[in-house]
Amino acid sequence: MNRRQALAFARGILADNNIDDASLEGEILLRHALGIDRVQLYADLDRDLTPSYEKTLSKLLERRINGEPSAYITGHREFYGLDFRVDRNVLIPRPETELLVEKAIHLAENHTITRIADIGTGCGAIAVSLAVNLPEVTIYASDVSKPALAVARYNCKKNGVADRIVFLNGDMLEPLPEPVDLIIANLPYVREADLTANGTLSFEPPLALNGGEDGLDRIRFLCRQAGTKLRDNGFILLEIGQGQAEAITDLLQEIYPSSRLEVESDLAGIERAVSLRLTLSRI
Ligand SMILES: C[S@@+](CC[C@H](N)C(=O)[O-])C[C@H]1O[C@@H](n2cnc3c(N)ncnc32)[C@H](O)[C@@H]1O
């Protein structure tokens, strides 16, 4: 079998097993099996695979067909144009979370923001993307999971921002050493009952997904505490799940009645980001 045939084989078997984006995923897994990049693959499609590479490819395809996400199989995921290592200790960063990063960069470009805290940093996708794009800002990145923080530290070094991010292990805002100008968080927001309903989610750490009965336990907790760790005129930027905007904006309005709230939708039209600017007259 040559590379062209292997590519068709991989794509076909994934499509037959109802894997979304079978064409792209087939290519990713073939490239991973061969240890080559896209250019190398397409430059030499007629080269034969050795039996050992064929065997490796078959094993990777089997894992994917059994529901394991390709990011865990390859150990990589691109986010905000950067390459992140991922393993089963961290959530695989989602494209919709790029909206949060975009909003944070916009805020930092238009307001005085010198310190940012990324709460629940996981693989460090948000913190590292902000550090790369906002070179003047100090960033705290916290997570309750030590194995997740080890992955985040690796990604921080790999993307050349090791001197710019302070990693903190602990519960929510508790380890933050000082108030910040922006608290950004993509916390777990999946309803407990939905966790087992989706096969893909079952490969990801429950700690990164489980938001309790209605999915909002962690986010509510953060909203209630954020005022104590925010500087005056500071911002909160939260990722939320489908259908959660009203509950979160009601809560924030109740806690911070004179603050300015905005909700923004992602590319799929789902309300995805809630932002709040804390005013001087806080409660
Ligand atoms: C949905 S994942 C988001 C990961 C990453 N920020 C991203 O956007 O890809 C939520 C993260 O919050 C962390 N987490 C869960 N409970 C926490 C808590 N009580 N305090 C701090 N972090 C927590 C999890 O370990 C996980 O890494």
The ligand as a Tripos MOL2 file, in Angstrom:
@<TRIPOS>MOLECULE
LIG
   27    29     1     0     0
SMALL
NO_CHARGES

@<TRIPOS>ATOM
      1 C1        -13.4330   23.1610   30.7960 C.3       1 LIG1
      2 S1        -11.7650   22.8860   31.3450 S.3       1 LIG1
      3 C2        -10.9890   24.2790   30.5330 C.3       1 LIG1
      4 C3         -9.5540   24.1190   30.2740 C.3       1 LIG1
      5 C4         -8.9370   25.2760   29.4680 C.3       1 LIG1
      6 N1         -9.0940   26.5380   30.1770 N.3       1 LIG1
      7 C5         -9.5580   25.3780   28.1000 C.2       1 LIG1
      8 O1        -10.3110   26.3350   27.8610 O.co2     1 LIG1
      9 O2         -9.2930   24.5120   27.2500 O.co2     1 LIG1
     10 C6        -11.9150   23.3790   33.0290 C.3       1 LIG1
     11 C7        -10.6330   23.3460   33.8750 C.3       1 LIG1
     12 O3        -11.0010   23.7820   35.1960 O.3       1 LIG1
     13 C8        -10.2950   23.0020   36.1560 C.3       1 LIG1
     14 N2        -11.0390   23.0480   37.4060 N.ar      1 LIG1
     15 C9        -12.1310   22.3170   37.7810 C.ar      1 LIG1
     16 N3        -12.5170   22.6490   39.0160 N.ar      1 LIG1
     17 C10       -11.6530   23.6070   39.4540 C.ar      1 LIG1
     18 C11       -11.5280   24.3300   40.6720 C.ar      1 LIG1
     19 N4        -12.3620   24.1330   41.6810 N.pl3     1 LIG1
     20 N5        -10.5230   25.2390   40.7800 N.ar      1 LIG1
     21 C12        -9.6530   25.4380   39.7410 C.ar      1 LIG1
     22 N6         -9.7300   24.7710   38.5730 N.ar      1 LIG1
     23 C13       -10.7090   23.8640   38.4280 C.ar      1 LIG1
     24 C14       -10.2110   21.6220   35.5350 C.3       1 LIG1
     25 O4         -9.1470   20.8770   36.0970 O.3       1 LIG1
     26 C15       -10.0130   21.9760   34.0520 C.3       1 LIG1
     27 O5         -8.6380   22.0260   33.7260 O.3       1 LIG1
@<TRIPOS>BOND
     1     1     2 1
     2     2     3 1
     3     2    10 1
     4     3     4 1
     5     4     5 1
     6     5     6 1
     7     5     7 1
     8     7     8 2
     9     7     9 1
    10    10    11 1
    11    11    12 1
    12    11    26 1
    13    12    13 1
    14    13    14 1
    15    13    24 1
    16    14    15 ar
    17    14    23 ar
    18    15    16 ar
    19    16    17 ar
    20    17    18 ar
    21    17    23 ar
    22    18    19 1
    23    18    20 ar
    24    20    21 ar
    25    21    22 ar
    26    22    23 ar
    27    24    25 1
    28    24    26 1
    29    26    27 1
@<TRIPOS>SUBSTRUCTURE
     1 LIG1         1 GROUP 0 **** ****
